[in-house]
């Protein structure tokens, strides 16, 4: 059992597992915040009536839907920040043991 725990600590599995669990558990909450709060405000600033997701640029007959891409980027950044500060705040970043 001691060898298994040593392997887990050296390979960074704890950090990976924590990031995966926290990221998965807060994804819906963060998506709701981005979709319901941030996107409408950015949509107003950018002049898109339907919010950020419906923002587009029309070039000829093509519509470039940049709003959905920006929304996904904002969603990713917020999730990454929450996971980072969650791990730092709980002190879980110190669980992994560095190889010597």
C-alpha angles and dihedrals in degrees: 000000000000091000091051093051090048090052092050092050096045096047096051093240093141093058092046092049093047092050092048095048095044093044092050095044096052099037094096093047094049092045089053092050092048094044098042103034115017101037097053091049092049089044090057092048092049093044098247111141096201095051131260096307092063095048114120144158119228117216110179107309094336124096116209105204100204093155096072091049092050090048091053091048092051090048091052094048093050092048091048092050093048092049092046095050091040092056092043093046094050092045092237092136089076095058096082115083118221119234115251 
